[in-house]
Amino acid sequence: NAGVMQNPRHLVRRRGQEARLRCSPMKGHSHVYWYRQLPEEGLKFMVYLQKENIIDESGMPKERFSAEFPKEGPSILRIQQVVRGDSAAYFCASSHRSLGGNEQFFGPGTRLTVL
Amino acid sequence: AQSVTQLDSQVPVFEEAPVELRCNYSSSVSVYLFWYVQYPNQGLQLLLKYLSGSTLVESINGFEAEFNKSQTSFHLRKPSVHISDTAEYFCAVSALGGSEKLVFGKGTKLTVNP
């Protein structure tokens, strides 16, 4: 059973370009979370999605960032017109719902560098 | 809202010594508590979690953590560390009945020296 897959592992963009980060959850998982890790910081929650629905986007910046989890295919985190401050590691996690306190399984992350 | 404080950003210890990584949290509602470990250039792996019941929880590789509600703490301990325990450790909470998003501390880098 493959774990959470993220690609690309490393992404370099110039200021003003778009970045697309992909996440394939573990088989059987229908809940996806995105987190951002800045240097010397812990992970910060960005968004929680289920298939075709955004459940909680309280951690998403108001502009330039969007996320989706379509019925078919991976979840996508999209950053438009990237700036140097967007450089970070972006982690995706997946889980399946049960009674609460579900373990979130993390992918290896995508390290975004904005030049 | 929840917040998590990990008091030590770096903890160096010698092999076979005991270690304690401290974690305190703040929340207006009940929470689940987690410890995750991150090895270099990898994602996070769950080490152990407290949901309910016994306040002492253990992992398969010798770590344990104790939930102390009165002190709002969830410190991680290991009586004898190995070189392979060198990693970054993150304490996290999620609110009961919420979206189950994790709120993380800033992490503690544990370095085990020979």
HADDOCK unambig.tbl for C-alpha pairs under 7 A between the chains (distance, minus, plus):
assign (segid A and resid 41 and name CA) (segid B and resid 106 and name CA) 5.01 0.50 0.50
assign (segid A and resid 42 and name CA) (segid B and resid 104 and name CA) 5.90 0.50 0.50
assign (segid A and resid 42 and name CA) (segid B and resid 105 and name CA) 5.62 0.50 0.50
assign (segid A and resid 42 and name CA) (segid B and resid 106 and name CA) 3.89 0.50 0.50
assign (segid A and resid 42 and name CA) (segid B and resid 107 and name CA) 5.83 0.50 0.50
assign (segid A and resid 43 and name CA) (segid B and resid 104 and name CA) 5.92 0.50 0.50
assign (segid A and resid 44 and name CA) (segid B and resid 103 and name CA) 6.92 0.50 0.50
assign (segid A and resid 44 and name CA) (segid B and resid 104 and name CA) 6.92 0.50 0.50
assign (segid A and resid 45 and name CA) (segid B and resid 101 and name CA) 6.64 0.50 0.50
assign (segid A and resid 45 and name CA) (segid B and resid 102 and name CA) 6.74 0.50 0.50
assign (segid A and resid 45 and name CA) (segid B and resid 103 and name CA) 6.93 0.50 0.50
assign (segid A and resid 56 and name CA) (segid B and resid 99 and name CA) 6.89 0.50 0.50
assign (segid A and resid 101 and name CA) (segid B and resid 32 and name CA) 6.01 0.50 0.50
assign (segid A and resid 101 and name CA) (segid B and resid 51 and name CA) 6.29 0.50 0.50
assign (segid A and resid 106 and name CA) (segid B and resid 43 and name CA) 5.59 0.50 0.50
assign (segid A and resid 106 and name CA) (segid B and resid 44 and name CA) 5.64 0.50 0.50
assign (segid A and resid 106 and name CA) (segid B and resid 45 and name CA) 6.85 0.50 0.50
assign (segid A and resid 107 and name CA) (segid B and resid 43 and name CA) 5.37 0.50 0.50
assign (segid A and resid 108 and name CA) (segid B and resid 42 and name CA) 4.89 0.50 0.50
assign (segid A and resid 108 and name CA) (segid B and resid 43 and name CA) 4.10 0.50 0.50
assign (segid A and resid 109 and name CA) (segid B and resid 43 and name CA) 6.07 0.50 0.50
